[in-house]
Amino acid sequence: MAGEAVRIALVLGGARSGKSAFAQRLAEQWGEPVLFVATASPGLVRADPEMAARIARHQAARPAGWHTVEAPTQTAEAVRGHAAGARTVLMDCLSMLVSNQLVDEREHPARVTDEALAAARAEAEVDSLVSAARDVPCHLIVVSNEVGMGVVPSSPLGRLYRDVLGRANQHLAGQADQVYLMVAGLAVDLRVLSGPGKHRA
């Protein structure tokens, strides 16, 4: 990485859109060694066999040489502590990270219900993560769900999650060099579509 500018990419998509597979290919292109930051909460995985099976499939598809660190929150600290020598960091995913912030199992059933506060916390986490990647330095790829195109969630917490994640996605996209939307396994380059003058904020 010596003398090379840090690149940041956001990979968005719905369920089964191919975002994780695309992000993995992008990480391989950007260069190894790769640090994989997993944000799934261990408590959630233990309580949800379907989630555990989904994570196991992702782990099996990951190159054996990649180093994985679990960081349900405080991902910047994980990057600073484990990314020394890494060329690329892949975090999968921001959507789970925001969920972990909203429902903290250590304080369950306490929940953040103020949208402005919750969004500020999520955006601060994004800023810390980007700063950590630049300080290490290493390229950063972040996977996240696009949750604003489906049905309106039926619960207040679901609607809060949708809104906070949408704001966090926008915040990261404003700092990213490349932003991709995955549709049926195909990557749409949103920076190209946005046109001149619409790049990073």
N, C-alpha and C positions, 0 to 999 in steps of 0.2 A: 504493500500500500504506500510505500515511501514516495512522496511527491505526487501521488494520484488523488484526484478529488473524490470525496465520498459521494456515492450515488444513493438515492432513496427512492424506493418504489412502493406504491400501494396497489394491491391486487384485490379488487372487489368482485363480489358475485353472490348469487343466491345459492340455495342448497343444491348440491350435486352439479354445480356449474363448471367444475374443473379448476377452481381457483387454487387449491392446494397443489395439485399436480403441476400447474403452470408456474406457480411460485417456486416450486422445487427445480424445475427446468431452468428458470431464470437464475436461481442461486448457483446452479452448476455452471452457467454461462459466465456469471460475474466472478466466479473463482472460488476455489477451495483453499484452505480449510473453511468449513461452514459450521457455525454454531446455530443450532436449532433451539429456539425458545418456545416452549410449550406452555400455554396459559390455562389449560384445563385444570379445574380444581380437583385435587385428589379425593376430597370428600364427595364431590358430585359423581366422580367416576365410580367410587365404591358403591354408591347408592343407585346407580343407573347402569345395569348390565348392557343395555343397548349402546350407551355412550362409551363404556369400556371396550366393547367390540369395535366400535368405530375408530377409537384411538389406536387399538391394536392393528387395524388395517393400515392406518397412516404410518405407524411405526415400521411395519413390515415393508412398506413401499419406500422408506427413507434409506438413502445410501448408508452402508454399514460404517463408513469412515467418519460420518458426521457426529459431532458431540452434541448431546441433548441436555438441556437444563430445564427443570420445571419451575416456572415463575408465575403463579396465578395472579399476583400483583407485583408491584415494584420491579418491573421488567428492566428499567434502567440500571438498577443495582446488579441484576443478573448479568447484563451485558458488560458492565464495568468489571465484574468479578470473574467472568469466564471467557470473554472474547479476546483476551490477549493472544496474538498470533493468528486469530481468525481473519480471513479476508472478507467474508460475507456473514451477516446475521439474518436468519429467517425467523420471524415471529409469526406463529399461527395459534391464536388469532386475536385481533383487537376486539372482536365481538365478545369473545369469552372473557377477556380482561375487563371490559365494561360491565358485564354481568357479575363478575366477581366483586367489583367495586360496589355495585348496587345491593347485592345480597351477601353480606359478609358472614360466613358460617360461624366465625368466632363470636359474633354478637347476635346470632339468629334468635328471634325474628326481627331484630332492629333493621330497618331499611332506610336508605336515603330516599326521601320523597320530594325534595325540592329540586326542580329541573335545573335551575341556574347553578346551584351548588354542585349537583351531580355532573353537569356538563363541564364545569370548571375543574373538577377533580380529574375527569377523563382527559381533558385537554392538557392539564398539567402533566399527566402521565405520558402523553404523546410527546410533549416538549422535552421531558426528561429523557425519553428513549432516543429521540433524534439527537439530542446533545451528547448522550453517551456514545452513540455510533460515531459521531464526528470527533469526539475526544480520543477514542480508542487508537486509531480510526479504523472503520470497516464499513463496507456497504451494508445497507439495511433494506430488507424486503418485509413488508407487513401485509398479512392476509386479513381481510375483514368481510363481514356479510353486508350485503345491500338489503336492508330490511324495510325500505320505504315504498316498495312497489307492490306489496301484497295487501291482504286484508288488514283492516284496523284491528289491533289487538283488543281482546274483550276485557282485559283487566287494567286497572290504573297502572300497576307496575309494568305490565307489558307495553303500554303506551309510553310510559316514562323511558323504558329501555330503548324503544324504537327511536324516540326523539334524541336521547343522549348519544346513542351510537351514531345516528345520522350527523349530529354536530361534530362528534369526534372524527368521523370519516372526512368531513369537510375540512376540519382543522389540519389533519394529516395531509390531505390532498393539496392543501395550500403550500405545504413545505416540500412536497415530493417532486422529484425530477421526472418521474414516470408514473402514470396512473392508468391502470388497465381495468376494464369491466369484462368479466367472463360471461359469455352467453353460449350455452350448449357446447362447452369445451373450446370455444374460440375466444381469443383475446382481442378486445377492441381497445385501441390506444386512444384514450380520452384526451391526451395532450395534443395529438394530431387533429382530432375533431374540433377542439376548442379554438384553434386558429391562432394567428399571431397576436401577441399582447395578452393572451389568456393563460399564460403559464404561471409559474409559482408566484404566490402572493409575497 
